[in-house]
């Protein structure tokens, strides 16, 4: 695998830093977890920015902006089909390809289908002003 394989809808292992943890001054994610690459944005310096959305087995509150991942999509993404999983869409980590201390090409697990993922990203774009971001990029 290479960094070129890490595109929108790709699922990778990543030490995600929750927004609430960053607000408390924490600098490192507590554990590796699957995250979905929401979008890969080319930057003028040639180092692409990734927006990474966490995947969790903890059922989100009804007020949270999240989506349950269907079994078919879990298989495509290389995730466990034995447990319920959600993608949290109200917050993300921003990180830079090739400059990240945390992002590794070998961490790719799989990929969501466009039919599942693109409607979610359209909702993210519509709510972008309300999203919480943690900048992990160097």
C-alpha positions as CSV (number, residue, x, y, z in Angstrom):
1,X,0.0,0.0,0.0
2,X,1.0,3.6,-0.6
3,X,-0.2,7.0,0.5
4,X,-2.0,7.2,-2.9
5,X,-4.3,4.4,-1.7
6,X,-5.6,6.7,1.0
7,X,-8.6,8.5,-0.6
8,X,-12.1,9.5,0.3
9,X,-14.1,6.6,1.8
10,X,-11.0,4.7,2.7
11,X,-10.9,3.2,6.2
12,X,-7.6,3.2,8.0
13,X,-6.3,2.5,11.6
14,X,-5.4,5.8,13.2
15,X,-4.9,7.1,16.8
16,X,-7.9,9.4,16.7
17,X,-7.9,12.3,19.1
18,X,-11.4,13.2,20.2
19,X,-12.3,16.8,20.3
20,X,-13.2,16.6,24.0
21,X,-9.7,15.1,24.7
22,X,-8.0,17.9,22.8
23,X,-9.9,20.5,24.7
24,X,-8.5,19.0,27.9
25,X,-5.0,19.4,26.6
26,X,-4.4,15.9,25.5
27,X,-2.1,15.6,22.4
28,X,-2.3,11.9,21.6
29,X,-5.1,9.6,20.7
30,X,-5.6,7.0,23.4
31,X,-5.8,4.0,21.0
32,X,-5.8,3.1,17.3
33,X,-9.3,2.9,15.9
34,X,-10.8,2.7,12.4
35,X,-11.4,6.1,10.9
36,X,-13.0,7.0,7.5
37,X,-11.2,9.4,5.2
38,X,-14.0,11.9,4.5
39,X,-12.1,13.9,1.9
40,X,-8.5,14.3,0.7
41,X,-7.9,17.9,-0.1
42,X,-4.9,18.9,-2.3
43,X,-2.9,21.8,-0.8
44,X,-0.8,24.5,-2.5
45,X,2.4,23.0,-0.9
46,X,1.7,19.6,-2.4
47,X,1.0,17.9,0.9
48,X,-2.7,16.8,0.9
49,X,-4.9,17.4,3.9
50,X,-7.2,14.5,5.1
51,X,-10.3,14.9,7.1
52,X,-10.7,11.8,9.3
53,X,-14.0,10.7,10.9
54,X,-14.0,8.2,13.8
55,X,-15.7,4.9,13.8
56,X,-16.9,3.6,17.2
57,X,-18.8,0.7,18.7
58,X,-20.3,3.0,21.3
59,X,-23.8,3.9,20.3
60,X,-24.0,7.7,19.9
61,X,-26.6,9.8,21.6
62,X,-29.7,10.6,19.5
63,X,-28.5,14.3,19.3
64,X,-25.2,13.4,17.8
65,X,-24.6,13.6,14.0
66,X,-23.7,10.0,13.2
67,X,-24.6,7.1,11.0
68,X,-24.8,3.4,11.7
69,X,-22.7,1.3,9.3
70,X,-24.6,-1.5,7.5
71,X,-23.1,-5.0,7.5
72,X,-22.3,-4.9,3.8
73,X,-20.3,-1.7,4.3
74,X,-18.5,-3.1,7.3
75,X,-17.3,-6.0,5.1
76,X,-16.2,-3.6,2.4
77,X,-14.3,-1.5,4.9
78,X,-12.6,-4.4,6.6
79,X,-14.5,-3.9,9.8
80,X,-16.0,-6.4,12.2
81,X,-19.4,-7.6,11.2
82,X,-20.1,-9.0,14.7
83,X,-20.8,-5.7,16.4
84,X,-22.7,-2.6,15.7
85,X,-20.6,0.3,14.5
86,X,-21.2,4.0,13.8
87,X,-19.3,6.7,12.0
88,X,-19.3,9.9,14.0
89,X,-19.7,12.9,11.6
90,X,-19.9,15.9,14.0
91,X,-16.1,16.0,14.5
92,X,-12.9,15.1,12.6
93,X,-9.2,15.1,12.8
94,X,-7.3,16.9,10.1
95,X,-3.9,15.4,9.2
96,X,-1.4,15.8,6.3
97,X,-0.4,12.9,4.1
98,X,3.3,12.1,4.3
99,X,3.9,14.5,7.2
100,X,1.8,12.8,9.8
101,X,3.3,11.1,12.7
102,X,0.2,8.9,12.9
103,X,-0.9,8.0,9.3
104,X,0.7,4.9,7.8
105,X,-0.1,3.5,4.3
106,X,-0.1,-0.1,5.8
107,X,-3.0,0.9,8.0
108,X,-5.6,0.7,5.2
109,X,-8.4,-1.7,6.1
110,X,-10.8,-1.2,3.2
111,X,-13.2,1.2,1.6
112,X,-16.8,2.2,1.9
113,X,-19.0,2.3,-1.3
114,X,-19.8,5.6,-2.9
115,X,-23.5,4.9,-2.5
116,X,-23.1,4.7,1.3
117,X,-20.4,7.4,1.8
118,X,-21.2,10.2,-0.6
119,X,-24.6,11.1,0.9
120,X,-22.9,11.2,4.3
121,X,-20.3,13.6,3.1
122,X,-23.0,15.8,1.5
123,X,-24.5,16.1,5.0
124,X,-21.1,16.9,6.5
125,X,-20.6,19.7,4.0
126,X,-24.1,21.1,4.8
127,X,-23.2,21.2,8.5
128,X,-19.5,22.1,8.1
129,X,-19.8,25.3,10.3
130,X,-21.0,23.2,13.3
131,X,-18.3,20.5,13.1
132,X,-15.5,20.2,15.7
133,X,-12.0,19.8,14.3
134,X,-8.7,18.7,15.8
135,X,-5.7,19.7,13.6
136,X,-3.1,16.9,13.8
137,X,-1.2,18.1,10.8
138,X,2.4,19.2,11.1
